[in-house]
Amino acid sequence: MASEPLNIPPALKPIAHYVKIAYQNESRDPVVHYWCLYYAVQTGMKVDKSPPSLQYLSSLLSILENSLIYKKRSQTYQVERNLKQIINA
């Protein structure tokens, strides 16, 4: 999927700039890559919900879910949740 990130459906052209920035920073700054894609998906869901657009946004979501940043955020959330349970026990 990363080889075709800019094959954006015409209805999603408003998010093209964010996707482009994300992939320009993919190896240089993974945090920028993650948050640009995150914003693009959120905005894209508001712009168009046609099948081609949803398929494209789904592919971006898969990339986000497989990113190291997402995994670290999930681990941090889990640790925070466990700490709250211990404190409230």
ChimeraX attribute file (.defattr): number of C-alpha atoms within 10 A of each C-alpha:
attribute: neighborCount
match mode: 1-to-1
recipient: residues
	/A:1	11
	/A:2	10
	/A:3	7
	/A:4	7
	/A:5	15
	/A:6	14
	/A:7	11
	/A:8	17
	/A:9	16
	/A:10	10
	/A:11	14
	/A:12	22
	/A:13	15
	/A:14	14
	/A:15	19
	/A:16	18
	/A:17	12
	/A:18	21
	/A:19	24
	/A:20	16
	/A:21	14
	/A:22	24
	/A:23	21
	/A:24	13
	/A:25	15
	/A:26	15
	/A:27	11
	/A:28	10
	/A:29	12
	/A:30	16
	/A:31	17
	/A:32	18
	/A:33	23
	/A:34	23
	/A:35	17
	/A:36	21
	/A:37	24
	/A:38	20
	/A:39	15
	/A:40	22
	/A:41	24
	/A:42	14
	/A:43	16
	/A:44	21
	/A:45	15
	/A:46	9
	/A:47	15
	/A:48	14
	/A:49	14
	/A:50	11
	/A:51	9
	/A:52	15
	/A:53	19
	/A:54	17
	/A:55	13
	/A:56	19
	/A:57	24
	/A:58	13
	/A:59	16
	/A:60	20
	/A:61	17
	/A:62	12
	/A:63	16
	/A:64	19
	/A:65	14
	/A:66	11
	/A:67	15
	/A:68	13
	/A:69	16
	/A:70	16
	/A:71	13
	/A:72	11
	/A:73	11
	/A:74	13
	/A:75	12
	/A:76	12
	/A:77	12
	/A:78	12
	/A:79	12
	/A:80	12
	/A:81	12
	/A:82	12
	/A:83	12
	/A:84	11
	/A:85	10
	/A:86	9
	/A:87	8
	/A:88	7
	/A:89	6
